[in-house]
């Protein structure tokens, strides 16, 4: 029993050292990724963050950073997956929800973007960048909703023309409006 317990302790210490070494290497890769990101080298940045995630898969910030790199590359589906993982690992961290909202905007899923950005704004109420993104997503959500409505010649009239039509009960000439 003594040898078995001693071997278990050695294995546990080795595991801890390995985990600490992996985390240190992950930080190095993250820093390299940050350097590439600042230089607008987004592909290299994403690659560094991917290596860091392999070494430290529970680090929410790594998923957030890679999400940002993917967004810069226009890879919104991958950016969304990483943002969702970030939010899952750290639900109270605003960046995961914010990046999720921005990825959804990039995918033109405005209704879902509004939901994600509302959560982000709840976590950080005075953040102007989140407020602006939420306003944009809300506007686009409404714009898309009206596009799906059936159209009639009346949608091209201004309020005064509609009131005149209803008041006089006469038909307004629509030929120039269609």
N, C-alpha and C positions, 0 to 999 in steps of 0.2 A: 504493500500500500504506500509506503513511504516513497519509493521510486516512481510510482505512478503519479502521486500527487506532485512530486518535484517536476516530472515531465510536463504535467498540466500547467504548472506555474511558468516553466520555461516557454511553453507554447503561447501562453497568454501574454507574457512579456514580449515575445517576438511579434505577436499580432499587434500589440500596442505600438511597438517601435515602427513596424511596417506601416500602420495607419498614420502615424505622425509623419513619417517620411513621405508617404503618399500625399498628405495634406500640404506639406512644404513644397513638394514638386507641383502640386495643383496651383498653389499660390504663384509660383514662378511662371507657370503656363498662363495663368490669368493675367499676370502683369505683362507678359509678352503679347497676349491678346489685346490688352488695353492700349499698348504702344501701337500695334497695327491698326486698331480702331481709330485712334487719334490721327493716324496718317492716312485714313480713309482706305486702308487695305482690308476690306471687310471679309474677303474670302480667307485670308491668312488669320485674321482675327477669329473668325468662326472655328477654324481648324484648331487654334490654340485653346479656345474655350472647350471644344470637344475633348481634347486630350486632358484638360483639367477636370472635366466632368467624369471621365473614366477613372481618374485618381480619387476624386471626391464627389461621388454621385448624390450626396445629400446636401450639397451646398447650393442653396437657392439662388445666390447671387450669380453663380456661373451660368445657370439656365437663363437668368435675366439678361446677362451680357450677351450670350449667344443669340438670344431672341432679338436683341437690338441689332446685332450684326446681320442676322437673316433678314430683318426688315430692310436694312440698307441695301441688301442684295435683291430685294423684291420677292423673297421667298416667304410669303406671308403664312402659308400653311405650316412651315417649319417654325416660324417665329411664334405662331399661335401655340403649337405643342409645347415649346419651351416656356412660354409665358404661363401656360396652364400648369406645367410642372412646378414652376417657381411659386405660383399661387398656392399650389397644393402643399409644398414643403414649408412655406411661410405665409399662411393666409392673412396675417395682419401687416404684411409688408406691401406697401403701396405700389412699388414698381412692377410687381407681377401682374396686378390687375390693370395697371396703366398700359403695360406692354400688350396685354391681352386685348384691350380695347383698341389700341393702335393697329395691331395685326388684323383684327376684325374689320376695321375701317379699310385697310389695304385690300381685304378680300371682298369689300362692299357688303358686308353683313352688318348693316348699320343698327338694326334693332338689338342684336347681341352686343354690339360695341357700346351702345347706350347703357346696357345692363352692367357691363364690366367697368365702364368709366364711372358709373354712378357709385359702384363699390369703392373704386379708387378715390373718388371725391369725398366719400364718407370717411375714409381713412385719413385724408389730408385735405381738409376743407378749404384752405386758402391757396391751394396750388393753382396758379393761373394757367399753366400748361394743360393740366387736367381739365380745368373749366373750359378752355378753348376747344380742346378735343371733344369734350362732351357736347358743347354747343354745335360744333361741326357735324358730329354723328347724329344729333337730334334733328338738325336741319335736313341732312341727307335722308334720314329715315322718313321724315314727312314728305320730302320731295319724291322719294321712291313710292311712297304710299299713294300719292296723287297720280303718279304715272300709270298705276294699275287700274285707275278708275275709268269707266267708259267715258268717252268724250262726246260733247255735243257742240254745236256752234256757239252756245251760250258761254262756254268757258273762255272764249276769246273776247267777250264783251267786258267793258269796265262797269263799275257799279252804277254810274250815271246812266249808261245806255240801258242797263237792265231795269232800273227804276223807271226810265222813260217808257220802255216797252210795256211794263206792267201797269203804269199809270194811264197811259193812253189806250192800252189794249190794241195797239196797232203793231203790225209787223215791221221790224227794222230791216233794212236791206242788208243781207248777210254776204252778198257776193264778194265784197272786198275783204271780208274777214276770213274766208275759208281758204 
